[in-house]
């Protein structure tokens, strides 16, 4: 994959000149434990663990995105109806605590 890199060169007068170049970075090949295992039961356990971690990550990501969206909506609605700001904050706080609890239990 090509990534931009900034290099700095100095001319004869000592002034710095910057240039942007594309640098190719290649990752070393990494063998996954799933592909190297000859034991089908071990392979299934590794695949199940990976799937469980992916599910947990999706749950946490969803909880974080929902909490951020609700917090933004809370701020917007509090500006429109200042008297409701404490109630709105309480609703968002309850959601955030329950979402964190669910993510921690998973």
Secondary structure, 3 states (H helix, E strand, C coil): CEEEEEEEEECCCCCEEEEEEEEECCCCCCCCHHHHCCCHHHHHHHHHHHHHHHHHHHHHHHHHHHHHHHHHHHHHHHHHCHHHHHHHHHHHHHHHHHHHHHHHHC
